[in-house]
């Protein structure tokens, strides 16, 4: 490490790492707004009529499934670019691609072209997502990662809170096409923030002073010593070692289950609330945002718990048990309002586990292959979750009841709880 100037000990550290976590939050928030807008649109009669989707829940599910398959595949295949290009360049390319996809979605009148736009969105966001973990691995010492992951993953939580009412209002006042164009304009925000205010590492950033650099790099030193042997291997050797890391694959299984439930709920929740429970457009927009409100508070708690106690698996187990219970209870509830509240509580528990999952990933994997490992985690979990909207659509078609499709998702939560319990036994 380079010799730091005298006076560093008396210098107040800058907070560029915290600015970075905020930029990652904004980027992920807008990314998730773009992907869940289709959940609102499939409850819009004009959109359904224009795309000729009346009475075709399987096709509706395909709109999210096409995105998720592309997203999962590209998270896996394109993530290594982050290890070569660096997370900043990779993320800038990703944001440009997803803005283009949103514009295409707003222009089309054909279901096939809309599927193409969803696939293109999946490619852009699949390239983007693993870079979040790479940035955190490069910029945050171990003792701050719980809170750092809590901050950026808030984008997942806040997206439904913001996008459901926002897209509902856009559709109501200006039509479904405007919702695409409005989101494309909003997508320019992360493009500007990433271009002007981020670098791959803190040492490259001119706004980072010597005190903050020392704080970050000294905090990373212990981790690098522990992972040093793996860091020194070739890329191929590191991947081979990762393939034998059973704790990593248990974490992948956990994320597969969590993501499966998330996209199953996010795709069909507006339809469930409006058609099965009988809520109005205004009520649906407000109630569909409740999971994000609950998740906001649970993630705040999770970030501090992780940094205070240093254990990840207990948080994962609590999250999955709460998720499965909330989803199942929501369907059993006789009160419509209580049903919406139980779903919100279940999704809130899910959010409690999200920072723990990414913090454990960063604990298990060396920085040299963090983009690749993140791509495997995100890619496989989203490839599997691509079946969720389609599977829920199939259950709804078979039973004629949207609540049956929602209840089906509690099975995935149970499997995720088993994975978390094994990680708990391994003392992670």
N, C-alpha and C positions, 0 to 999 in steps of 0.2 A: 504494500500500500504506500502511496506517495506520502512524503513528509508533509504534515499539516502546518500551517503558519502558526507562529507563536500567538498566544492570546486566545486560542480556541477554547480553553477551559473557561474563560470568562465571557465568551461570546454566547449570546442567546441563539439557540438553533432556529433556523427558519422552519416553515411548515409546508414546504412544497409537497411532501409525501401526502399530507392531508388534502391539499388541493387536488392531487392526482386521484385520490380515492373518491372525491366529489365528482370529478370529471368521469370516472368510471361509472359512478352511480347514474349520472345524467345519460351517458351513452347506453347503458343497459336498460334504463327506464324507457327511452325512446325506441330501442330495439324491440322490447316486449310490447310496447304500444302498437307497433307495426304488425306484430305477429298475432295479437289477440283481437284486432279490429274485426276480423272475419267472424268472430264469435257473436258480435253485435249484429253484423249484417245478415247472418242467416236467420235472424228473428225479424228482419225487415221485409214486409210483403212486396215492396217495389223491387228490391234486389232479387228476391226469389223469383218474381215474375220475369224480370229482365234477363236473368240467367237460366230461366226455364227449370227451376229446381223444386217446383211445387210437388209435394208428396214423395220426395227422393232424399230421405235422411242419409242414405249411404253416400250419395254424391256430396252432400253438405259436409259429412265427415271427411271426405277425400280432400277438401280444401285445406284442412289442417294437416291431414296425413301426408299430403304431397310436400308441404313445407317441412314437416318433421323428418321425413325420410331424407330429403336433400340436406337438411340441417345436420342430421346425425352423420350422414356419409361424409359431408365436407368438413365437419368438426374433426373427424378421424383422419381424412385424407389430406386436408390442407393445413392442419395444425402445425406440422413440422416446419411450415414456412416461417412461423413465428420464431423458431430456433435459428433460422438463417437470416431472414429479413429484419428481425426485431419486432417487438409487439406494436410499436408506433406505426410503422409503414404498413404492416399487415392489417391493423385496425382501420387505417385511413382507406385502404382499398376496399375493405369490407363494407364500410359505411356508404361509400359511393355506389357499390353494387346494390345494396338494399334500397337506397333512394330511387335508383332506376327501376327496380322491381315494383315499387309502390306506384310510381307514375304509370307504368304499364297496366297495373291493376285498375286504375281509375279510368283508363281509356277504353278498356275492352268491353265488348258486349257478348263475348263467346266464352263458354265454360272452359273450353280447352286452353284458350290463351290465358284465362285467369289461373288455371293450374300451372301454366308456364311461369307466370309472374310469382306464384307461391314457391315454385322450385327455385327461381332466381333469388328470392328473398332468403330461402334456406341456405343457398350457397354463400351469400354475403354474411348472414348471421352465424353460419357454421364456421367461417374463417375468423369472425370477430371474437366469439365467446371465450375460447381458450386463452386469448391474450390477456383477459382480466387476471387470471391466475399468474401469468408470467409477470405482469406488472407488480403484483403484490409480492411475489417471490423476490423480485429484484429490489424493491423499494422499502420493504418493511421488515424490521427485526422480528424474530419469532414471538417475542412477548407482546407485540402490537398487532399480530395478524388476525386474532379473533375479532377485534374491533374493525380492522381494515376490511375484512371479508364481510362483516356485518354491514358496513357502510355501502360498499358497491352492490352487494346482493339485495339491498333495499330497492334497487331498480325493479327486481322481479316482483317485489311486494307492492310497490307503489303503482306499478303499471296498470293493474286492474282498477285501482282507486281513481286514477286519472283518466285512463282510456275509456272505461265503460261509460261514465257520464259524458265525457267529451265527445266520443264517437257517436253516442246516442243523440246528443244535441246536434251534432253536425248532420246526421242522417235526418233528424226530425225537421230541422230548419232549412237545410240546403240540399238534401239528397245524398244517396250513398256514394256517388262519384266524388263529391266534394270531400268526403271523409278521407279518401285516398290522397287527394292533392294537398289537403291540409297537413296530413302526416308527413308527406314528402317535404314540405317546407320546414316543418319542425325538425326533420332529419338533418338539416343543414347545421343545427346547433352543435352536435358532437363533432361534426367535420371541422368546424372552426376551432373548437376547444382543443381537439387532439393535435391539430396542425401547429397552433401557436404556443401551447402550454405544456406539452409532454415531451419526454425523452425516454429512451429505452432503460437507462439506468440513472441513478442520482448523480453520479460523477460526470455525466454528460450535460447536466442541467446547470446553466449559469445562475439560476435563481437560488440554488442550494448553497448555503454558506458552509464553511469548514466545520462548524459545530454540528449542524444537522448531518453532514456527511459522516463525521466520526460516530455519531449516535447510530446511524443506520448500519455502517460497515462493521462496527464493533459488535452490534447486535446480531449480525449475520455470521460472525467469525466462528462461534461455537458450532452452529449448524454445519458450516462448511467443513469443519474438522471432522465431524461425525460422518458426513457423507463424502468425504474427500476421496476415498478409494473408488467409489462409484463414479464420481465426477471425472476421474482421470482416465476412465475407460473410453473406448471409441463409442460412437453413437449406437452402433449395432450391438456392442457388448452391454451398454446401458439398457437398451430395449430388452435384450435377453434376460438381464437381471430383473427387470420390471415384470416380465412375463411370469417369473417364479415367485413374485411377491403376493402371497395369498391374501394378505390384509388389503392390498390395493384392489384386488378383484372382488373382495367382499364389499368394499366401498363402492365399486362400480355397480354391483348388484343392488345395493341400497339406493343409489342414485337412479338406477333403472326403474325401481318401484316408485320412488318419489315423483319422478318426472312423468311416469305413466299416469299417476293419479292427477298430477297438476294439469296436464293438457286435456285429460278426460273431463275434468271439472270445468276448466276455463272455456273449452269449446262448447259444452252443452249446458252450462249453468244458466245463461240468459234464456235459452229455450225452456229449460226446466222451470225457471221462476215465472216466465210469462205464460207459457202454455199449460203446464201441469198444475202450477200453484195459482195461476190467475192474476198475477200482478200486472199493473199498467206499465207503459213505457217508462214513465218517470220513476215508479217504484222499482222496476227491474234494474234501471241504471244505477239507482242508489244501493239496492240490496246486493247487486253483483259486485259492488266495490267493497262490501264488508270484509271479505277475506283479506284484502289488502290492508285494511285498517287494523284488523287483528294481528296480521303478520308484522306490521310496522312495530308494534309494541313488543311482540315476542322476539323479534330480531334484536331489538335494543338490549333486551335482557340477555340473550344468547351471547352477544359479542363480549359483554363484560364477564359473564360466567366463564367463558372459554379462556380468557386471559387471566382470570383470577385463580382458576383451579387447574388449568393445564390438561384436563381430560376432555376427549371428544366424544367417545362412544356413548357415555351415559346420556348426553344431550340428544344423540341420534335415536336412541331407543325411546326416550320420552316423546320425541317428536313423532315417531311412527305410530306408537300406541295411541297418542292423542288424535292423529290424523284419521286412522281407521275408525276409531270410536265416533268421532264427529261426523264422518261421512255416513256411517251406518245409522246413527241416531237421527240424522236429518231426514232420512227417508221414512223412518218409523214415526216421526212426529206427526200428530194430527193437526197441530196449529201451523198455518203457512208461515207466519212470522218466526216461530220457533224453529221451523225447518231451515229457514235462511240463516238464522243465528247459529245453529249447530254446524252448518257447512262452514260458516265463517270461523268458528272456533277450531274446527278440524284443520282448515287451511292455515290458521294461525299457528297451530302446533307444528305443521309442516315447515313453516318459515323459521320456527325455533331451531330446526335442525340444519338449515341450509348453510349458515356460516361455519358450523362444526364440520360439515362434509368437506368444504373447500379448505379449511384449516388443516384437517387431517390429511388431505391430499398433499398439501405443501409440506407437511411433516414427513410424509413417506417418500417423496420424490425429490431428487437433486435438481438444482436450477438448470443444469445442462439440458435436461429433457422435460422440463416442466410443461412447455407448450405441447409437446407430443403426448405426455401423460394426460394433460387436461383434455386434449383432443380425443383420446381414447375414452376417457370418462364421460365427457359430454356427448361424443359421437355415438357410443353404444347406448347410452341411456336415452338419447333422443331418437335413435333409430328404432328402439323398442317402443318408446312412447308414441311413435308414429302410428302404431296400431291402436292406440287408445281411443281417439275420436271415431275411428272406423269400427272398433269393437263395441263401443257404446252405441253407435248408430245401429249396428247389427242387433244388439240386445233390445233396443227400442223398437226396431222393425219387427222383431220376433214376438215381443210381448205387447206392443202397443202402448207401453207406459214409460215415459222418460225417467221416472223414479227408479225403475228397474236397472236402467243403464248406470245411474249414479251409484246405486247400491253395489253393483258389480265391481266398482273401483276399490271397495274396502278389502277385497281379496289381495290386491297388489300391496296394500299397506301392511297386511299381515306378513307377507313374505319379506318386506323391507324390515319389519321389526325383528324377524329371525336373524337376518344379516347383522343388524345392529347389536343384537344380543351376543353373537359370536365375537364381534369386535370388542365388546365390553369384557368378555372373558379373557381376551388377549391383552387387556389393560391399556387400550388406546384411549 
